[in-house]
């Protein structure tokens, strides 16, 4: 028979510590501590792994020879330029035998340079 005043057997009374505070259950620890800490930490680790494995941009290696023109910075004069036997290192510095306006020369570029 149904008794509306009977205690539901599925209701569990709160476990109480001294002082009247409720003890945390395993579910409380999971929801209040473990998930809020582990989810952002996991996201940060995934992001760090993505950026650590992403290839860095590289300097395009020069071809063995180049023909074109160059402009002198101080006065803007333009010269015909042919580079042969280009030898480039990993930093982008290079040496080459060159012909500038028909005159044989040697070119060494160290540090930054720009192509126009």
C-alpha positions in Angstrom: 0.0 0.0 0.0 1.1 3.5 -0.8 2.1 5.6 2.2 2.9 9.3 1.3 4.7 9.8 4.6 7.0 6.9 4.3 10.7 7.6 3.6 11.8 6.9 0.1 14.4 4.1 0.3 16.4 5.8 -2.6 16.9 9.0 -0.6 20.2 9.0 1.3 20.6 11.3 4.2 23.6 13.7 3.9 26.7 12.6 5.5 27.8 15.3 7.9 31.1 16.1 9.4 31.4 17.7 12.8 30.3 21.3 12.6 27.4 20.5 10.3 29.2 20.7 6.9 28.4 18.2 4.1 31.3 15.9 3.1 32.2 15.9 -0.6 31.4 12.7 -2.5 33.5 11.3 -5.3 31.1 13.0 -7.7 31.6 16.4 -6.0 35.4 16.1 -6.3 35.1 15.2 -9.9 32.8 18.1 -10.8 34.3 20.7 -8.5 38.0 20.0 -8.7 39.2 17.4 -11.2 37.3 18.5 -14.3 37.9 22.3 -13.9 41.6 21.7 -13.5 42.3 18.9 -16.0 40.3 20.3 -19.0 42.1 23.6 -19.3 45.4 21.8 -18.6 44.7 19.3 -21.3 43.7 22.0 -23.8 47.0 23.9 -23.0 49.0 20.8 -23.6 47.3 20.0 -26.9 47.8 23.6 -28.1 51.5 23.5 -27.0 52.0 20.3 -28.9 50.4 21.8 -32.0 52.6 24.8 -32.0 55.7 22.8 -31.2 55.3 20.5 -34.1 54.2 23.2 -36.6 57.1 23.7 -39.1 58.8 27.1 -38.8 59.1 29.3 -41.9 62.4 28.8 -43.7 64.5 31.0 -45.9 64.1 30.0 -49.6 67.5 28.6 -50.7 68.9 30.5 -53.7 69.4 28.8 -57.0 72.8 28.0 -58.4 72.7 31.1 -60.6 70.8 34.3 -60.9 70.4 36.9 -63.6 68.7 40.3 -63.0 69.5 43.7 -61.8 70.5 45.4 -58.6 70.1 48.9 -57.2 72.8 50.6 -55.2 71.3 52.0 -52.0 73.2 55.2 -51.6 72.4 56.7 -55.1 69.8 54.4 -56.6 71.9 53.5 -59.6 70.8 50.3 -61.3 73.2 47.6 -62.6 72.9 44.4 -64.5 73.9 41.5 -62.3 74.7 37.8 -62.9 75.5 35.5 -60.0 77.2 32.2 -60.6 78.4 29.4 -58.3 76.1 30.6 -55.5 77.1 29.0 -52.1 74.5 29.6 -49.4 74.6 28.6 -45.7 71.6 27.8 -43.4 71.5 31.5 -42.2 70.9 32.9 -45.7 74.4 34.3 -46.0 76.0 33.6 -49.4 79.0 34.1 -51.6 79.1 33.9 -55.4 81.1 34.8 -58.4 79.4 37.7 -60.2 79.3 39.8 -63.3 78.2 43.4 -62.6 77.7 45.5 -65.7 80.0 43.2 -67.6 82.8 43.3 -65.0 83.8 40.0 -63.2 83.5 40.3 -59.4 83.0 38.3 -56.2 79.9 39.0 -54.1 79.5 38.2 -50.4 76.2 38.9 -48.6 76.1 38.5 -44.8 73.0 39.3 -42.8 69.8 40.6 -44.2 69.2 41.6 -47.8 66.1 42.4 -49.8 64.9 41.4 -53.2 62.9 44.1 -55.1 
